[in-house]
C-alpha cells in the first residue's frame, strides 16, 4: 500500500509503516522525517513565522509606496502580491512528521467538511493529535475502506 492525498497545507502520504505529513508530497522526503515531537513543532513555528514576516513586509512596503505616491493602485497591487505570496508559501506552514501505525489510537472523519483528525502518541509517548482540513474526498473513502478499526465519528 502506497497512497498520498492533498490537504489544505500539504500532503498526507501513507504506506504500511506510517502516515507521513509533508509539504511537497514527494516520497523521497519521508526518509528524513521523524515522529512528531518538540523539534518538529518548533521547526513548523519558525517556518510559519518566516512566512508571516514575508507577507507582512510586502504589505508594509506596499502601504509605504501607496502613501508616498498617494495612489491606492499600488496598495491594491501590494495586497494582490501579498496574497499570492501567502498562497505560494502556505505549504511551508505545515508540520512535517511521521506518525507510526502502531501509535495511532483513532481517526475522526467529518465528511461534510472534509476534515480528518488523527489521535496518536507522539515521540515522547504523549497523546497528541493532528488536524487536516480540506482533505481530498478520496482520502475519506480510503480511510473508510482500509482503517475501519481506527475510525470514530467526528
N, C-alpha and C positions, 0 to 999 in steps of 0.2 A: 504494500500500500504506500503510495506516494502522491499526496494531493496538496494543492495550495488554493487559497481563497483570498480575495481582496476584502479589506475593510476600510474604514474612513481614513486611517492614518498609516496604513501599510499592508502587510500580508501575513496570513496565517499559513504556515507550512506544516504538514502532518506526515509523519512516517510511523513505522512500527514502534519506534523508540520513544518519541516525544512529540509535543506540539512546539513549534518554533514561531516566535513573533519577530518579524523583520521589517525593515523599511523598504527593501528592494524586491523581495520575492525570489532572490537568487539563492539556489540550493547550495552553492559553494560558501555562502555566508554562514550557514549553520555550524560549520566546523569550529568557528571561534566563539560561538555563543555559550554562555554559562547560565546556570539556573538563576532565576530572579532573586536578587539579594540587594544589599546596601549599595554596592558598587554600580550595579545596573541602573538602579533608581537614580543615583547621583549623576551618572552619565546622561540619563534622559533629561534631568533637570538642567544640566549645563547646556545640552543641545537646544532645549526649549528656550532657555534664556537668550542664547545667541540669535535664534530666530526672531524673538520679540525685539531684541536690540536692533537687528537689521530693519525690521518693519517700522519700528519707532524712529530710527534715523531717517528713513525715507520720508515718513510723514513730517518730521520736523524740518527737513530740508525743503520739502515742497511748500510747507507753510511759510517758511522764511522767504522763499523765492516769490510766493504769491503776495506777501506783504511788500517786498521790495519793488515788484513790478506792478503792484496794485491790479493784478489780474486774477480772477477766480479760475481761469482756464488752467493755469499752471498748478493750482491746488488740486483740481479735478484730475489732471494728468498724474500728479503725485499719488492721489488716492488710488487711481487705477493701477499704478505701478506697485504700490504697497500691497494691494490685494493680490496682484499677480505673483509677487514675491512670496506672500503668505501661502498661496495655493501651491506654489512650486516647492516650498520648504516644509510644508505640513508633515511630510513623512519623516522629517528629522526629529519631530517631537514625540514619536512613538518609542515605546520601550522595546529593546532588543534583548530577548532572553529565550531560554529553553524551559519547557515545563514537562518533566518526565511523566510518562503514562502512569507509572506506579505511584506517583504523588498526587494524582488527580483524585478529588473527592466527589465533585459533582459539576455538572454543566447545566446552567439555566438558559433556556431559549425563550425569547419573546419574538414570535413570528411576525406580529403586526408591525413592530418597529425594527425588525432585522437586527436584533441585539443578542449577543451571546456573552454569558458571564461564566468564566472558569473559576472554580474554587479548588485550591490546591495547597500543598505545603511547599513553602519557598526553600531557598538554600539553607536557611537557619532552622528549618523544620517548624516554622510558624505558619498558622493558617493565613492564607493570602488569597487575593482574587485579582482577576484582570477582566476588564470590560471592553468588549469590541462592539463599536457602533457601525451601522450601515454595512453590515456583513452581506456578502454575496448570498442571495437566496439559495443557491446551490449548496452552500455550506450547511445551512439548516437541514436540508434534505439528507446530506451526507452524514451529519451527526445523528439524525433520527435512524438512519439505516445501520450505522456502524458502532454507535456508542449508546445504545438503549439503556445499558446498565448505569450510566452516569447521568442521564438526563432527568432533571426535575423541572417542574413547572416554574415559570417566571413569576 
